[in-house]
Each structure stands twice: as structure tokens, then as C-alpha cells.
Amino acid sequence: RHYCRSLVPERGAVSGAKALFEPVDARVPWIRIETRQKEALMPKRIVVAIDGWSVYSKYPHGHYVRTLGDIGDRETETEVVLIEYDIPTRAFSPAVLACLPPEDWKITEENSRGRRDLRDINVMSIDPPGCKDIDDALHVRTLPNGNIECGVHIADVTYFVRPDTAIDKEAADRANTTYLVERRLDMLPGLLTETLCSLKSNVDRFAFSTVWELSPGPEYKTLRTDFFRSIIHSKAALTYGEAQAMMDDKSDQGEIARDIRALNAVARVLRRRRTEAGALTLASPEVKFMLDSETHDPTDVGAYVLRETNHLVEEFMLFANVTVARKIVDAYPLYACLRRHPPPSRRSFDQLMSAAETVGVTIDVSSSKALADSLDAAEVAGNPHFNKLLRIMTTRCMMQATYFCSGELAEAEYSHYGLAAPIYTHFTSPIRRYCDVVVHRLLAAAIGIEPLPKGLEHREAMRALTDNMNTRHLNAQLAGRDSAGLYTNVYFADRTVEELALVMRVKANGIVVLVPRFGIEGTVFLTERDDEANPFEHDPVKHSLTHRGDASMRVRIFDEVKVSIGVEEVRAHRKALRYRLIEPFAAPIKAGGGGASSAATDKAAAGKAAAGKAAAGKAAAAKAAAAGAAASEAAPAPKGKAKGKGKGKGKATAKAVLAKAQGGRAKRARRK
């Protein structure tokens, strides 16, 4: 495989043809290359390939492949992210495009035979602002018998994406849509994702529907479930904010507003049932950017705000996913494509429980229900951010949720720990996830409207599909978070701000903080990096750092502190986000002294921000957070560091790490 990043800067004048290349993936050792362009390549992001590794060499040797662009250039850094995580960026081939219907394709009586016509029902969608690939829509109505009918309608992608066609194989390989800050890399061509499949308002669309008949409130017990293909005509495509405003405005008695309130009443009951069963409500530091419409530079950054309408949609999507999972497993117990979330080990909670005990909070991790109750009860007087911070830290303890074939595991292992669901799958987003495409085909076969494709009747083939989906899903998550880290750096490149931060981890030489206003986190070093003597005493039990010469200079986990955030040049051609402590005392501190070094008041360097080591470290920490409203889907672990990297330590170990890295990230995505 190819590796991205840049050459290691040399001390003094650049000379000779030999150079060391430092990959983005910290598990991979530095690579020695030879090039006559060394001086010209120093300020560039480049691509390098490994040729071999001599037993007599400290480093593997490789060769220069190509130049991506200048370090710090936004487009260049984005390309580094895409290459590093193997995100497909190729254009759709002529063979794929040949599978598409004509652009003027319309729904007709002939092509809609066998579908249930729901165009007279008030169907609506609720999505983030600017959403073009609308996967799902909802409806609610009162039946003549007094019961309540609720429906989830999902874009019928499989009508257009037939099994074993070129477009199906391409979608299976891509496995999901990848969302970066400024762009979206689609799993399917735009004609489907934004037009023919997208459930936009005021147009007829094909859907795959799951409909429940419920008893009247407040119980809303499920009396009957139905699955069928349908035709819908969405009456409104709302944003979360618009739907929330309509729900809150009691004077708005329009049909859509009343339906939103009715859906929310059911969603609250669904959420209460999940919570009573032990479902976790976790959190992650989601970042939202405002971009300039012309330059795409970030003009503002902040924490993503969740509304009650976010939870409304989430509950119905979870309800549909669980309902469909049961149906397809009943029909195909050996071939169903499911999603599981293994329970974390008791040891993974040790640091969380130890940290909570320092402020008198006890965390019970004997079950997901006990953990959920502990989190609900966890409060610290005078610290309004404590509970959310504790939930973010809890998310870091979770295992990664993974796709699997039902025939691969015992039924007892199907469960989803975070959702407290005995069985779960993904059905609700076939525009952007290939798992959902597979599940739609399984469901169609289960209700007898289409035969099951032959490729889904073999566990080996299903295992290959789920392995690829797990790898692609994880890589898309990591790419999205690295993209957010890059744009965070760009935003702070020409400004230095001072903000409240919360201490979420204490290390020997610094603290890791979360900045609530921006939804970002980073490391604040309390000593100069080149200081050999650490003036602070680290207490791992009390999770605190105390200055050896002045006990009043102390910082503990969960403390509120004030930090400055800016971009600094950490070495030649390398700029990175830098956090400095301002309150309760200024830092970094010179070893042996009680005052802040002059560097503590330095202004951040201006110019374009590189996605350097500090940004990579920040992004790696953020990788442990679960994305989206369903944060309980669990988070990937941060990338590990290769021991002895660049220092010749443990040659056999380093080579094993390299082999593992070259083998891809599928194994990490399949961790048990």
C-alpha cells in the first residue's frame, strides 16, 4: 500500500539524496527513501511506497511515488485523509452508470404494480439542514378503531440496484458514503442518492415501509406489524430545527405540526422502554462548522446541538431496525445480516470508575442497566458539564459495534449492549450503507415479494461482505473525524481564543481537556516538552497534578480550567493546534521554577494549518467517541503507537506492526 505524509525535517541545511519519510499511521515506522528532489519535497505532502526491509537496517526502504501538494493546504490535507483511510474517490465507471435509469424516469402504473399506495397519507421527513440524500420518512394517523398507526418509510434503493450488477458490486465495495466537513463521497451515483431515491417533498417516491398498529396512548403497545413496498408522497421535508419549532409552537395546529407532536409522544414511550431495558444514553464531542459559501473556509465552529426532534427520528429508526432484524432472522437464521455490540470488559471501566470516585460518584458497571442508572444519577454541584463529560468518557470504554452474519455466532451473541437490544440490524439508510441494501433484499425475500439472491445464501460470501462493511465503516468514521480536525486547525490558523475547558484526563506532564463551546478536545502540556525534570507530581489515584514547589498550583480531573487555543509552528513546515493553560495558573512551567515560561504568552502563528502531530493526536482521541444521535453504537479505539519508531528498537516487533498495518484495518473493525 501507499503511505502519505511528509519528509522528516533535517537539522541545518538539506543535503544528500537520502531522506526519512514519516507516515500518518503512527504504527508504521519511518521509511528511508532516496530522491534528488529532497529540498523541494520538504514543504510538501507526498506519497511513498515500501520496497523492503533489510535485516541490517533500522528503517524499511521505499521510493517516492508522487506529490500531493503543499503542507497545510486544505485540499492537500483532505486528500491525505482520503488516501490514508482508503476512501474510494474514483468516478463511477461507464458500466456502473449504464445501470442507471434515464434521468427523466417516472413512476408509472406499470412499474408500481404490487405496491401499496400511501400518497394520501401525511408522510414527512426530518433531517439535518442541507440534507439531499433523504433516506427515511415518517407518518402517524389514528385508525377507525381508535388505534394508532405509525410508519417508517425507507428509500427503495434495491428497486434500482439489482443484485450482481456493476452498480451493486461497486456499492458493495464502497460499502458506505463517507461524510467529510466540506464534501460527501457517495456509495451510489448522484442520480439515485439525490434524485430518484431521495424522499424529497412534493414528489412521488418508491419506498420500503414498516408499519405498526399500536394501542392508544399512553401505553402504545405493538398490536400488529406489516412490511411492504409502497409509493409515498412526502408532504414536508423538514430540518430538525424546523420540526422542533413546529412542535413547540402550540398555536400551530396544522396537520404536520399535530403529526410531529403525535410521533413525539410515541417516541418518548419507545425511549422510556429502551431506557428501562438498560439502553445507554452516551455522548460524543460532535463538531459543527459554518463554511464560507465561496472559499469553503470555516467561519465558525461549535458543538453540534441535539434537539428533541433528533431523538424522535432516532427512536423510530431504532424501532424499525429492531423489528426488521427479528423478521429476517426468523426467515433466514443462517444468512441474516445483523449488527452486534459486545459488552465491554470490566477492566475497560477501571479508569472511569476511579475518576468518578475522586468527586464522590459511584459507577456501577455490573450491567448496562446499572451503568445507565449510574450515569443518570451522576451529578456534581457547581459543575453543569460533569454529566455530559462522564458520558463522553463512558463512550471511550465501549467496544466497536460490528456487522456479522447470523450463522456465524450463537444467538446469545447477537445482542447490542449499548441499545440493550437482543437483536439489531441496519435497515433505514440504504442510500448510504450497503448493509441496508442487503437487509432490504433479505426482507423482500422474507415477505415473499422477491427471491433471495444466491450470493446471500452462503455464509462465506456474507462473511466477506460484513468484513468489508466493517472496515469501510470504521475508515469512514476516522476520515470524517480527521476532516473535522483539519478544519478545526484551519479555523484557528488566524486567531487565538481563550475558552472554558473541562479536564477529562490527567497525564504525567499535562491534561486532556474538552472545550464545550467548540466541541473539541486536546492536550495541554504543563511543562516544556524538552524539560527533563517534571516540576509536577502526578497522582494517578486522585487523577491530579500538583506543582512540587507550590501546592496551590494543582489541577484535577473534571476541573474547569481556562485555555488559549491557537496554531503554532512546531517545527519546519509543521504547524499544529496548541492548547495553553491560563487558569487556574499559566503553563507550561519551566522545570525548577514557579512561573510560566515566556512561551505561555506567545501568540499563535498565522497561516494555513497543517494536519500535523497535534491534530492527529486530537483526532485519534476523538475517534473513541460514537457518532450521531445513536452514540451507543460504540466507538473505535485510538490508533496505537509503534514501539521504537525511528529509534531502531525491537526490529522484529516493528516489522510485525508494519505487516499488521499493511494488512488493513479490517481486523481492528472486527475486534471481539
Protein Blocks (a to p, Z undefined) as FASTA:
>chain_A
ZZeddddddehjdedjbdcdddfblmbccdddddfklmmmmmpccddddfbdcfkbfbdc
dddfbdfbdehiaklmmmmmmmmnopafbdcdfklmmmpccfkbccdfklmgoiacfklp
ccdddddehiabdfbdcdddddfkopacdddddddfklmmcghiaklmmmmmnopacddf
kbccdfbdfklmmmmmmccehiacddddddddddddfklpafbdcddddddddfbdcdfk
lmmmmmmmmmlmcfklmmmmmmmmmmmmmmmmmmmnopacdddddddddddfklopafbd
cdddddfklmmmmmmmmmmmmmmmmmmmmmmmmlcccdddddddfklmmmmmmmmmmnop
acdfkbmklmmmmmmmpccehiaklmmmmmmmmmmmpccdddddfklpcfklmpcfklop
abdcdfklmmlomklmmmmmmmmmmnopaccdfklmcfklmmmmmmmmmmmmmmmmmmmm
mmmmmmmmmmmmmcccddddddfbdcfkbccdddfknopacdddfbdfklmbdcbdcdfk
lopaddfklmklccdehiacddddddddfbghiacdddddfbfbdcdddehiabdcfklm
pccdedjddddfklmmmmmmmmmpcedjklmnopaddddddehihnlpakllmmmmmmmm
mnojklmmmpZZ
